[in-house]
């Protein structure tokens, strides 16, 4: 069994959410691939502050079937560091870190108060 791969880095995609209303960001199809053709299960977690390693903040949801984030960036938050993990049925994993940015140009990073 070969390990899944990142074939289109999320950092090269337009990863944004609005601050004025709820919006979505979908990871592009083909971002993760498995050389063996195995199906991949996606997971997402925040990478900094209070949320690091413990899931996502309450204002952000992730649909692993569609690879879609849904939410609204809180006022005063300009970005959130995230990690998406793709895992095949044999335990092969690959991780991709990226920054989800506000599309309204707010002024601080959500670092959980650290």
C-alpha positions in Angstrom: 0.0 0.0 0.0 1.4 3.4 -1.0 0.8 6.5 1.1 -1.7 9.1 -0.1 -0.1 12.3 -1.6 -0.8 16.0 -1.8 -1.0 16.7 -5.5 -2.4 20.3 -5.4 -1.3 22.2 -2.3 -4.2 24.1 -0.6 -1.8 27.0 -0.1 -2.0 27.6 -3.9 -5.8 27.7 -3.7 -8.0 30.8 -2.8 -8.7 29.8 0.8 -11.0 32.5 2.1 -14.2 33.0 4.1 -16.2 36.2 4.3 -16.6 38.2 7.5 -19.9 39.9 6.7 -21.9 36.7 6.1 -21.6 32.9 6.1 -19.5 31.4 3.3 -17.8 28.3 2.1 -14.3 27.2 1.0 -14.0 23.9 -0.9 -10.7 22.1 -1.2 -10.2 21.5 -4.9 -10.9 18.0 -6.2 -7.6 16.2 -6.7 -5.8 18.0 -3.8 -5.2 14.6 -2.3 -4.7 11.4 -4.3 -4.0 7.8 -3.4 -1.6 6.0 -5.8 -3.5 2.7 -5.2 -6.8 4.3 -6.0 -8.1 3.8 -2.4 -10.8 6.1 -1.1 -9.6 8.8 1.2 -11.2 10.0 4.5 -10.6 13.7 5.3 -10.3 15.3 8.7 -9.7 19.0 9.6 -8.3 20.7 12.7 -7.1 24.1 13.7 -3.3 24.5 14.2 -2.9 27.4 16.6 -4.1 28.7 19.9 -7.0 27.3 21.9 -8.1 25.1 19.0 -4.8 23.5 18.1 -5.2 19.7 17.9 -8.7 19.9 19.3 -10.9 20.3 16.2 -12.3 23.5 14.9 -13.7 26.7 16.4 -17.4 26.8 16.8 -17.9 29.2 13.9 -16.3 26.8 11.4 -17.6 23.5 10.2 -16.0 20.9 7.9 -17.8 18.5 5.7 -15.3 15.6 5.0 -17.4 14.1 2.3 -17.3 17.3 0.2 -14.0 18.7 1.5 -15.9 21.9 2.3 -15.4 24.4 5.2 -18.5 26.5 6.1 -18.6 29.4 8.4 -18.2 33.2 9.0 -15.0 34.7 10.2 -15.7 36.5 13.5 -15.1 40.3 13.5 -11.5 41.1 14.2 -10.2 37.7 12.9 -8.2 37.8 9.7 -6.9 34.2 9.5 -6.9 30.7 11.0 -4.1 28.1 10.5 -5.6 24.7 9.6 -4.5 21.2 8.8 -6.4 18.7 6.6 -5.4 15.0 6.9 -6.3 12.5 4.2 -6.2 8.8 5.3 -6.6 5.7 3.2 -8.3 2.5 4.6 -4.8 1.0 5.3 -3.8 3.8 7.6 -1.7 5.7 5.1 -1.9 9.4 5.9 -0.8 12.7 4.5 -1.3 16.1 6.0 -1.6 19.6 4.4 -1.3 22.8 6.4 -2.7 26.1 5.1 -4.2 29.4 6.2 -7.8 30.2 5.8 -8.1 34.0 5.4 -10.9 36.5 5.9 -12.1 37.9 2.6 -13.0 41.2 4.3 -9.5 42.3 5.4 -9.9 42.2 9.2 -6.9 43.0 11.4 -5.7 40.1 13.6 -5.0 36.4 13.5 -7.1 34.1 15.6 -4.3 32.7 17.7 -6.6 31.8 20.6 -5.3 34.6 22.8 -1.7 33.3 22.8 
